[in-house]
Amino acid sequence: MIKLLAMDMDGTLLNRHREISWGNLKALRYAHAKGVTLAIASGRAFFDISSKMHEVDVEAHLVGANGATIHSSDGKLLGADFLDRNEALAIVQELVAQHYYIGVYSTHHIYVPEQGTDWLRDELQHLGIHEDRSVGFQGATRDDFYRAVDDWSVFKTNNTEFSKIIIFSYDDAKLQKAREIYEGKHKYSIVTSGTGNFEIMPPNVSKGNALDHLAHYLGIPLSEVMAIGDNYNDLSMFDVAGVSVAMGNANDEIKNYCDRVTTECNEDGVAHAIYEALGYPSDEKGGLR
């Protein structure tokens, strides 16, 4: 019997319009009514996840920044890991000097370079991509969570703590060059959460470790935990959960890693997974293989 349901947000609970569909919302409420504890485990910041769940009035524990922060459903901080501030600022200044678009996650905001979108446009031009497209990464569901920064040295004299740094580029070779540098230091947790990015977090931070911590806090055996996700930053969560479910929009490597596969995020994949697990006589049976 599933007692704890942990799910990713982007590409999982959220559809491609970054919305929680009515079908998924009904399924979450059904699971809650059946006594299942809900948890969101996302690369997004706590304040961002909290805002989204507040919109739909769903009670859930929140794992933010790929496991760097863990909050109970009533907002209590259960655990947090932050990057060493001096090391984080050194990384930021190295990346900014080379015109990488980055997002630096703190407890209240996501800091981005003031000239970041210009650098991305330069990349597109260099790559010969002239199509009209939105420039930048969607690291938050609300624009007011962002703060543009010109002088990063101001953080040397305040108490801002950073949970992760996301690096985004349209240039695969440029992105890989930076990733190899920081993976080679063996001091950080490095994951990718989508095309064109990688993320730097404190050592031993992962969704899986955070889910393990949360399950222990709740007194729920990991065998009674189900995790749903679509990307590489979800693998650690799949490792610890008793049941792992990949979204239909995940790539084949992710799908093959999991126990089950549900439908896509635009097809209420989370709802199908919930109903299959809880035995609800849904009209949309057969969503998993």
C-alpha positions in Angstrom: 0.0 0.0 0.0 1.3 3.4 -1.0 1.5 5.8 2.0 3.7 8.5 0.6 3.6 9.9 -2.9 6.5 12.0 -4.1 6.3 13.7 -7.5 8.4 16.1 -9.6 6.8 19.3 -10.9 8.1 20.3 -14.4 7.2 17.6 -17.0 5.4 15.6 -14.3 2.8 17.3 -12.2 2.8 20.4 -14.4 1.7 20.3 -18.0 3.6 22.1 -20.7 1.8 25.3 -19.8 3.2 25.0 -16.3 -0.2 24.3 -14.9 -1.7 21.6 -12.6 -4.5 20.1 -14.7 -7.9 19.6 -13.3 -7.4 15.8 -13.8 -4.2 15.8 -11.7 -5.7 18.0 -9.1 -8.7 15.7 -8.6 -6.3 12.7 -8.3 -4.2 14.5 -5.7 -7.2 15.3 -3.6 -8.4 11.7 -4.0 -5.0 10.3 -2.8 -5.1 12.7 0.2 -8.6 11.5 1.1 -7.4 7.9 0.9 -4.7 8.8 3.6 -1.8 9.1 1.2 0.8 11.8 2.2 1.8 14.0 -0.7 5.2 15.4 -1.4 6.6 17.6 -4.2 10.2 17.0 -5.0 11.4 19.6 -7.5 14.5 21.5 -8.8 12.5 24.6 -8.1 13.0 26.7 -5.0 10.8 26.1 -1.9 9.0 29.5 -2.3 8.2 28.8 -5.9 6.7 25.3 -5.2 4.8 26.7 -2.2 3.3 29.4 -4.3 2.1 26.9 -6.9 0.6 24.5 -4.4 -1.1 27.3 -2.6 -2.8 28.3 -5.8 -4.6 25.0 -6.0 -5.0 24.5 -2.2 -3.1 21.2 -1.9 -1.4 20.2 1.3 2.0 18.7 0.6 5.5 18.4 2.0 8.0 20.2 -0.2 11.5 19.2 -1.3 13.1 22.1 -3.1 16.3 22.8 -5.1 16.7 19.1 -5.9 16.8 18.1 -2.2 18.7 21.1 -0.7 15.7 22.1 1.3 12.9 20.0 2.9 9.8 21.6 4.4 6.8 20.0 6.1 3.3 20.7 4.7 2.9 23.5 7.4 6.1 25.2 6.3 8.4 23.9 9.0 12.0 23.6 7.8 13.0 19.9 8.3 16.4 20.1 6.6 18.6 22.3 4.5 22.0 22.2 2.8 23.7 25.3 1.3 26.7 25.8 -0.8 29.7 27.4 0.9 29.1 31.1 0.1 32.7 32.0 -0.8 33.0 29.0 -3.1 29.6 29.7 -4.6 30.5 33.3 -5.4 33.8 32.2 -6.9 31.8 29.8 -9.2 29.4 32.5 -10.1 32.1 35.0 -11.0 33.9 32.4 -13.1 30.8 31.6 -15.0 29.6 35.2 -15.4 33.1 36.2 -16.7 32.6 33.6 -19.5 29.1 34.8 -20.3 27.2 31.8 -19.0 23.5 32.3 -18.2 23.0 31.2 -14.6 20.4 31.1 -11.9 21.5 31.3 -8.3 18.9 30.0 -5.9 18.6 31.5 -2.4 16.0 31.2 0.3 13.8 34.1 -1.2 14.9 34.8 -4.7 16.6 33.5 -7.9 19.5 35.7 -8.9 20.4 36.0 -12.6 23.0 38.0 -14.5 21.7 41.4 -15.7 23.1 40.7 -19.2 22.2 37.1 -19.2 19.6 37.2 -21.9 21.9 39.1 -24.2 24.5 36.4 -23.8 21.9 33.8 -24.8 21.0 35.8 -27.9 24.7 35.9 -28.8 24.8 32.1 -28.4 21.9 31.7 -30.8 23.5 34.0 -33.3 26.8 32.2 -33.0 25.1 28.8 -33.6 23.2 30.2 -36.6 19.8 29.8 -35.0 17.6 32.6 -36.2 14.2 31.4 -35.3 12.0 33.5 -33.0 12.1 31.9 -29.5 11.9 32.8 -25.9 15.3 33.4 -24.5 16.2 32.1 -21.0 15.3 29.2 -18.8 12.0 28.8 -16.9 13.4 28.4 -13.4 10.4 29.7 -11.7 6.6 29.9 -12.2 6.5 33.7 -11.4 8.7 36.4 -12.8 8.8 38.3 -9.6 10.9 35.6 -8.0 13.9 36.7 -10.1 16.4 39.4 -9.3 18.9 40.7 -11.9 22.4 41.2 -10.6 25.2 43.4 -12.1 27.6 43.3 -9.2 27.9 39.9 -7.5 30.4 41.1 -5.0 27.6 42.6 -2.9 26.9 39.0 -1.6 30.3 38.9 0.1 29.0 41.2 2.8 25.5 39.9 3.5 24.1 36.7 4.8 22.4 35.3 1.7 22.7 31.5 1.5 22.7 29.7 -1.9 21.1 26.2 -2.3 22.1 25.7 -5.9 23.4 27.2 -9.2 21.8 26.2 -12.5 23.8 26.8 -15.7 22.0 27.1 -19.0 23.3 27.3 -22.5 22.1 26.6 -26.1 25.7 25.6 -27.0 26.2 22.0 -26.0 30.0 22.2 -26.2 30.1 25.3 -24.0 27.8 23.6 -21.5 29.8 20.4 -21.4 33.1 22.3 -20.9 31.7 24.0 -17.7 30.2 20.7 -16.5 33.5 18.8 -16.8 35.2 21.5 -14.7 32.9 21.3 -11.8 32.4 17.5 -11.9 36.1 17.2 -11.9 36.3 19.0 -8.5 34.4 16.1 -6.8 33.1 18.6 -4.3 29.5 19.1 -5.5 26.4 17.2 -6.5 25.9 17.7 -10.2 22.6 16.8 -12.1 20.7 17.8 -15.2 17.0 18.6 -15.1 16.4 19.2 -18.7 17.9 20.0 -22.1 20.6 22.6 -22.1 21.4 22.8 -18.3 23.2 21.3 -15.4 23.0 22.2 -11.7 25.6 22.5 -9.0 24.5 21.7 -5.4 26.1 20.9 -2.1 27.7 17.5 -1.7 25.3 14.6 -1.1 22.3 16.7 -2.0 19.7 14.8 -4.1 16.0 14.3 -4.3 16.6 10.7 -3.2 18.4 11.6 0.0 15.7 14.2 0.8 12.9 11.7 0.2 14.7 9.2 2.5 14.9 11.9 5.2 11.2 12.9 4.8 10.0 9.3 4.9 12.0 8.6 8.0 10.6 11.8 9.6 7.0 10.7 8.7 7.6 7.1 9.9 6.8 5.7 6.5 8.8 2.7 5.2 10.5 3.4 1.8 8.7 0.3 0.5 5.5 2.3 0.8 6.7 5.3 -1.1 5.9 5.9 -4.8 8.0 8.4 -6.8 7.0 9.9 -10.1 9.3 11.9 -12.4 10.6 12.5 -15.9 14.3 13.5 -15.8 17.8 12.7 -14.6 17.5 14.6 -11.3 14.7 12.2 -10.4 16.9 9.0 -10.6 18.0 9.2 -7.0 14.3 9.4 -6.0 13.6 6.3 -8.0 16.4 4.5 -6.3 15.0 4.9 -2.8 11.2 4.6 -3.5 9.5 1.3 -3.3 7.7 2.1 -6.6 9.1 4.3 -9.3 7.0 5.7 -12.2 8.4 7.5 -15.2 6.3 9.9 -17.2 5.4 9.1 -20.8 7.3 12.2 -21.9 10.5 11.0 -20.3 13.3 9.6 -22.5 13.7 5.8 -22.9 16.6 5.7 -20.5 14.4 7.1 -17.7 11.5 4.9 -18.6 13.7 1.8 -18.6 15.0 2.8 -15.2 11.6 2.7 -13.6 9.1 0.0 -12.5 6.3 1.6 -14.4 5.5 4.2 -17.1 2.5 6.4 -17.1 1.1 8.8 -19.7 2.6 12.2 -20.6 2.4 15.3 -18.5 -0.2 16.8 -20.9 -2.3 13.6 -20.5 -2.7 13.7 -16.7 0.1 11.2 -16.2 0.2 11.8 -12.5 -3.5 11.1 -12.2 -3.2 7.8 -14.1 -0.3 6.7 -11.9 -2.3 7.5 -8.7 -5.4 5.7 -9.8 -3.4 2.6 -10.9 -1.6 2.5 -7.5 -4.7 3.1 -5.4 -7.1 0.9 -7.3 -9.5 3.7 -8.2 -12.0 2.7 -10.9 -10.8 5.5 -13.2 -12.2 5.9 -16.7 -8.6 6.2 -17.8 -7.3 2.7 -16.9 -4.3 1.2 -18.6 -2.2 4.3 -18.3 0.8 2.3 -17.1 2.7 -0.5 -18.7 
